[in-house]
Amino acid sequence: MTEIKTIYGRLQQELGVEIKPAPDEWDRLYNVDFYIQVGEKYIGLQIKPITYEQTPEIYRWKEWLGKTHKKFKENYGGKVFVVFSIKRDNKKEIYNPEVIEEIREEIERIKAR
């Protein structure tokens, strides 16, 4: 839980938006842990801790989650982003920091509609 709070706190700070915990139903149906509301639409966030040994398996996570994330976008208008966290030097970090810019672009895309 601390790991998730650290990662989602950093995302909130970097993006300058409020990030809220997703309802349990969203977690079960869409694999969404948190969300960002943009107007009447929502962007989903899935935070997955990984270890170095799991790194080659990231594509499998994305593939497996892809189906539920597609349904989320159809129902709520925004993409779901998987944020991988990793522990380095006893600190929790975002393993795929490029996701921050991708989320920012999705926020702008939704705002422009």
C-alpha positions in Angstrom: 0.0 0.0 0.0 2.9 2.4 0.8 4.3 1.7 -2.6 1.0 2.6 -4.3 0.6 5.8 -2.3 4.2 6.8 -3.2 3.6 6.2 -6.9 0.2 7.8 -7.1 1.4 10.8 -5.0 4.2 11.3 -7.5 1.8 11.1 -10.4 -0.6 13.5 -8.9 2.3 16.0 -8.3 3.8 15.5 -11.8 0.4 15.9 -13.6 -1.1 18.6 -11.4 -4.4 16.8 -11.2 -6.4 15.1 -8.5 -6.2 11.3 -8.6 -8.9 9.4 -6.8 -9.2 5.7 -5.7 -11.4 3.8 -8.1 -14.6 2.1 -6.9 -14.2 -1.6 -6.1 -16.4 -2.4 -9.1 -13.9 -0.7 -11.5 -11.1 -2.7 -10.0 -13.0 -6.0 -10.5 -14.4 -5.2 -14.0 -11.7 -3.0 -15.6 -8.5 -3.6 -13.5 -8.4 0.1 -12.6 -7.0 1.2 -9.2 -7.2 5.0 -9.5 -8.8 7.5 -11.9 -8.5 11.0 -13.1 -11.7 12.8 -14.0 -11.6 15.1 -17.1 -14.9 16.8 -17.6 -17.5 14.0 -17.9 -14.8 11.3 -18.9 -12.4 9.3 -16.9 -8.8 8.1 -17.3 -7.9 4.9 -15.5 -4.7 4.0 -13.7 -3.5 0.6 -12.8 -0.4 0.5 -10.5 1.6 -2.8 -10.6 4.7 -3.4 -8.5 7.3 -5.4 -10.3 10.6 -6.9 -9.4 13.6 -7.0 -11.7 12.8 -10.7 -12.5 9.4 -9.8 -13.8 10.6 -7.0 -16.1 10.5 -9.2 -19.3 6.9 -10.1 -18.5 5.6 -6.6 -18.7 4.2 -7.1 -22.2 2.1 -10.0 -20.9 0.6 -7.8 -18.1 -0.3 -5.2 -20.7 -1.8 -7.9 -23.0 -3.8 -9.5 -20.2 -5.1 -6.2 -19.0 -5.8 -4.8 -22.5 -9.2 -6.4 -22.8 -10.6 -4.9 -19.6 -8.9 -1.6 -20.3 -10.5 -1.4 -23.7 -14.0 -1.9 -22.1 -13.2 0.9 -19.7 -12.4 3.3 -22.5 -15.6 2.4 -24.3 -17.6 3.1 -21.2 -15.8 6.1 -19.8 -14.0 7.7 -22.7 -10.4 7.6 -21.5 -7.6 5.2 -21.7 -6.2 3.1 -18.8 -2.5 3.4 -18.2 -0.4 0.8 -16.4 2.1 2.3 -14.1 4.8 -0.1 -13.0 6.6 0.6 -9.8 10.0 -0.8 -8.8 12.2 -0.5 -5.8 15.6 1.0 -6.5 18.1 2.0 -3.7 15.4 1.4 -1.1 13.1 4.0 -2.9 10.0 3.3 -4.9 10.1 4.7 -8.4 8.0 4.6 -11.5 9.6 2.0 -13.7 8.0 3.4 -16.9 8.2 7.2 -16.4 7.2 7.8 -20.1 3.7 6.9 -18.9 3.5 10.4 -17.2 3.7 12.2 -20.6 1.2 9.7 -22.1 -1.3 10.4 -19.4 -0.7 14.1 -19.9 -1.4 13.7 -23.6 -4.6 11.8 -22.9 -5.8 14.5 -20.5 -5.3 17.1 -23.3 -6.9 14.9 -25.9 -10.1 14.6 -23.8 -10.1 18.3 -22.9 -9.9 19.2 -26.7 -13.1 17.3 -27.5 
